[in-house]
Amino acid sequence: MSCALAIRDSKLHVVVHPCQVWSVLVTDPRVRAAYAEGAGVYRIVPAAVAIPQTVADVVSLVRQATASKTPLIPRGAGSGMPGGNVGSGIIADLSIGFAELVIDTHAHVARAGASVTWSRVNEAARPYGLRLPPDPSSGAFATSGGMVATNAAGPRTVRYGSMRRWIVGLDVVEADGTVRTVARGQPSARFTLTTADRRLVAERFPKTRKNSSGYALDHFAETGDEIDLLIGAEGTLGIVTAVHWKLDPIPPDIAGAALGFAGLEAMADAVPYLVSLNPSAIELLDETLLRFVPEAPKVACLLLVEFEREHAAAARGAAGDAVHGLKHSAEAARSVLPNATEVKIVVSGNARAAARQPTVAPAHRGRLCAAGGTRRVRRRSSGSGQASRHSRRDLWPCRGRPRSRERAPRYDARRLA
């Protein structure tokens, strides 16, 4: 495909002149300006933009860039904020091609091209009761290649870790144009650490739950797997053209709570207790975000906590423990709403909070999380026989297990266009 046609079909919607360098390279100033920014604050106008659509295109680009000593910057959706998706060299936009997606239902593995988004992986896996657990906030447009490059994470990192844990293989193009698959458990022949290096990493590398600064030398020192260096390397050690994702069964039941706090210090004091309950997700919304939500409680910050369990009662119980544990640790508490369709607690003192814990009816279990969403759901309230309604600010639809009639036939692999 010519570069003009590739650009026409892309998000830029501009008309460019015929390619001036190589077969997929664009130097039109308008295109370069569009790629000068990502989601972060940096602005660097590249020398050119390449739009490869096949692995052969990437190999050609890499060899030309190596021969001319020109920096090559791989890029997906451009949603990364640290600045690894911009540069003064040649931007290689992999978001146009590389769209193949294959779900292996027996191995619980999805092979996704570099441009396949997190949401598309989950949409394809959901009919088989599977999912990719980490959920970056930009998942609707974050590409597989980009999520590998940044070792992306989201609210579920607290339980499921970052993307690193869910990557079992990478198809990469190396600096000399070599194409190969790097698998989990495969020792590195390209990179080594001496005994002194490993000791230095063990002593000095930051001991944090999530670290996106530099190469993951701690993981590499522990496993010796080359894949642990490639993940989070922002494409500096090789260009990823496909990702082999490990999938996980969708949990049967989900419940959640929204907890508001008078200050960040009180919220921080509550987090260890919440983590001890083994939540599946924790997300913080501070007042800079809450001010844009008219229905939001007047608090300094809001914690959204999600609990995934094998049974509805266990999920609701964990959410209840989160709410009532903070209630009893406070100086005063008040329970309102007599119909028992939700528990709303306002607490004062060190753990001042406003919490809403909606109950989940069996007919909707696995489909709903806690407060603040986009859908109204009717359910039968116990004893009365009347249908009660949750408002849109009380419930939101969640990524739950599909009902049996939504399930597709199980094949060894499903190939999607």
N, C-alpha and C positions, 0 to 999 in steps of 0.2 A: 504494500500500500504506500502511495506517495505521502510525503510529509504534509502536503497541502490537504489531502483527503483526511489524514489523521487529525490534523488541527480542526478541520471543519466539523468532524464528528466529536470533538472533545468539548470541554466546558468553556473554551475560550471564545468560540464563535467569531473568529476573525478570518479574513482572507489573506493568505501569505503568498509570497513569490515562490517560484520553484526552488527546490533545495539548492543551497549554495555550496555546502560542504557535506560529503558523504551522502548516503542514501536516505537518512532519516533525521538529518540535522537541520534546525531552523535558526536563522539569525535575525528574523524580523524583530525590530525594536519593540513592537507592541507585545509580541509573545514573550520576549525577554523580560519586559517590565512586569508582565503578569506573574512570572515565576520568581520575581525578586523578593517576594514575601511568602511567609508561611503563616501559621497561627500565632507566632511570637512577635516580638518587637523589632526583629532585625529586618533590614532591607539591603540586599546586595544584588545588583543587577548581574546576571550571568553573561558569559561570553556568547553562549548559544544554548539552545534547548533541543534535546534529542527525544524522540518519541518512539522507542523500539516497541515492536509488537510480537517479536519472536525471540527465542534464545539466540538464534543466529545473529539477529540485529544487535543484541547485547554483546555478544562475542566480538563483533566487528567494532562496536564502539569502544570496548575495553582495549582491544589491540591498538586501535588508532590513538586512543588517549595515552596509552603506555608509550607508544613510539614517539609521540609529540610532547610527552611529559606535561599533558594538560590535565588538570584536576577534573574528576568525574564525580558528580554528586547524585546518587540515586534518590528518587523522590516518589512518594505515593500520593495520598490525598492532600498533602501539605498541612495536615492538622497538628503536626508536632510543634511544640512551643520552644524547645531549647535552641533551635537554629541549625540543626543538622541537615535540614532540607533546603537550605539556600547556600549560595557560594558564588565565587567569581569565575568558576570554571564552566563546565558544561553540565547542565541539569539533565539527568536521564529520567524522564517521566514514565514510570512503569504502570500508571493507572489506566492506560488505554487498552493494552493487550493483557495477556496472562490472566485470562478469566476462567480457566478450566477449574472445575470443582468436582471431586469424586468422593463419595461417602462409602467407606468400607464398614458395613454394619457389624460384621463379626469381629473385626479387629478394633472397632471403636476408634477409627482413624479417619480424618478427612485430609485429602491432599488438595490444597487450594493454591491457585496461581497467585502471584504477588499482588494483583489488583483486586482480589476477592475480599470483600469487606467482612468484618466480624458479624454483622447482622445477616449477611447472606449465608455464611457458614452455619449459623444457628437456625435460620429458616430451613435450610436443606436437611439439617440433622434432627430437627424437632419431630417430624413424622415418625422417626424411629426411636423416640424417647431419649435422644441424646442432645448434648449441648457442649459449647466451649465455655467453661465457667467464668473465667475473668471477663469483666464487662467494662471496658473503658468508656468514659462518658461520650467519646466521639465514635462509638461503635457503629453508628449508622453509616459512616463514611470512612472510618479508619481501615486501611488496607492491611492484608496479611503481611506484606513485606514491610510496611511501616511499623506494624506492631512488633515485629521481630527486631527491627532496627532500633527501636526505643525501649524494648522490653516493657511494653505497655502494661498498665494495671488499671484497676477501678475499685469501686466499693467492695467487691467480693475478694479483694486481695487479702483481707484480714483472715479469711479461711482458706482460700484456694491459691494464694500466692499470685505472682505476676505471670506473664505469658511464658516465662522461661520453663516453668514446671510442665507446661502443656505442649511443648515443642519436642517432637521425637525425631525430626529430620528436616534438613534444608537442602534445596537444590540451589547451588550457587555457581556463579561465574567468577573465577579468580582473576588476579591481575594480569596473568599471561594468556587469558582467554580459555583456560581449562574449565570444562563443565563437569561437575561431579555432585554427588549427593553425600552430605555429611550427616551421619546418623548418630543418635544418642547412644553412648557406650563405645563410640569409636575414638580411640586415642589419637591425639594430634601428631602428625609427622612434620607439620610446618612450624609449630611453636612448642617450646620446651621451657621448663622452669628447673633451675638447679635446686639442690637441697637448701642452699642459703636463700635462694629466692622464695621458696615455699615458707621458710621460717620467717622471713621478713614480711610476707603477705599475712601470715597468721598473726604476727605481732602488731602490725601497723594498719592493716586494712580496716576501714570503718565497720563497726559491728552494728549495722542497722537492718531493719526489716526489709527496706527497699532502698537500693542505691542505684542511681542512674548516671553517676559520674564516672566517666572513663570506662575502661574494659573491666569485665567481671573477673578479675584475677583471683578473687577468693573462691568463686565457684570452679574456675579452671584448676586452681591448685588442689581443690578437693577431689574433682572427678578426673581431670586430665583429658576431658572431652573437648575437642575443638569447637563443638557446637556452642559451648558455654562462652567462648570468646566471641563468636559471631553474633550471638544474641546481645543486643544493646550496643553494637559497634557502629551504628549509624552508616552501615555500608562501607566502612573504611577497610575492611578485611576481605570483602567479596560482595558481589551484588546478588541478592536473593531473588530468584525467579519463581520459586514455589515453596510452600511450607507444608509439612506433614504435622497436622494438629492431632493431639490425643483428645478424644471426646469422653464425656462423663455422663452417666444416666441423669436425667432430670429428676430432682427429688419430688416425691409425691405431694408433700404439703408444705405450705409457706405461710408464715404469719409475721407481723412486724409491729413496730411502735415508732412514734415520732416524739422525741423528747426535747423540750425547749429549756434553755438555761439562761440565767441572768448574766453570766460572764463566761469567758473562755476558760478561766481558771476552774470554775465549778464543773464545766464540761470535762476538762482534763482529769479532774478527780473522779468522775463517774466512769471514765472509759475502762480502767482496769476491771471494774466489776462487770461491765457489759461484756468485755472480752472473755471473762471467766465463764460466761454462759454459752460460749461457742457460737457466736452469731455467724451468719453467712455473709453479711454485708454491713458496713457502717459507713455512712456518708455524712459529712459536716456541711451545713449551709450557714454561713455567717450573715450578719445583718446587712452587709453590702448586697447580698443576693435576696434576702428576705424582703427588703424594701420594695422590690419589684413585684411582690405577690400580695395583692390586697387582702386575701384571706389568711395570710400567715399570722401566727400569734406574735404579739409584741414582746419578743425576747431578743437577747443578744445573739444567740445562735441556736441552731436546731440540729439535732442528731437523728438521722433516719437509720433504724436498726432492723435488720431482716433476719429471720430464723428459718432454716430449712430442716425439716425433720421427716421421718418415715411415716408419721401418723399426725393427723390434724390436731389431736389433743396435745401431743407433745409440742407441736409448733406453737399452739396458742398458750400452752403452759410456759414455754420459754419466754414468749413476749410478755406474758403476765408477770413472770419473775423479774424481767427488766424494769417494768413499770413499778411494781410493788416494792422491789428492793430499794429503789431510790425513794419511794414514798416513806418507807419506814426509817430511812436514814436521815430524813428531814425533820425540822422542828414542827411543821404542821402540814396537813394534807387534807384534801377535800375531794370526795368522789361524787360525781353528778351523773345525770342521765339515767332515769329509772328503768328504761326498757331493756337494758343490758345488751343492746346491740353493739355498744362500744363502752370503753372505760375511759373517762377523761379525768386526769388527775392534775391538780395544781399544787405544787409544793413550794415551800419557802425554806430559807436557811441556806446552808452550804451547797445543797444540791437543788436549788430552786429550779423547778421545771414545770412545763405544761406538757402532758403526755396524752396521746390518743392511741388506743389499741383496738382497732376494729376486730370483731370476731369474724371468722370465716365459716360460712355455711358449708356442709359437706358437698353440696352440688357444685360449689365453686372452688373447692380446695385445690391448691397448687396453681391457682389462676390469679390470686390477689395478693398484694402486699399492703403495707400500711398507708398512712394518710397522704392525701393530696393528689388527685389524679384527673382522669378524663372520661370516666365511664360511670353510669349509674347501674347499680346491681340490685335486683329485688331478691329477697329471700323470705322464707317463712320464719316468723319469730316464734319461739317456743311457747306452746300453751295457748296462744291467742288465735292461731289460725289465720292471722292477718299478715299481709305482705308488708314488710318494712323496707324502707329505702335508705341506702347510703348515698349521700350527696357526692358530687364529683370531688370535693375536697377531702373526702374521708377515705376513698379507696382508689387504687389505680390498677389497671391490668398488668399482670406480671407474666414472665416467660415460664409458664408451667407445663406440666406434662399434657399433651393433647389427649382429647377423649378418644375412646377406642375407635369410633367411626371415622376419626380423622387420620388414623394411622394408614400409612402406605404399606404395600407388600414388602416383606423383607427379602432383599437380594444380597448377594455377596458384595456387590458394589453398585452404586447408582451414579451414572454419569449425567451431569447437567450441562446444558449449553451455556 
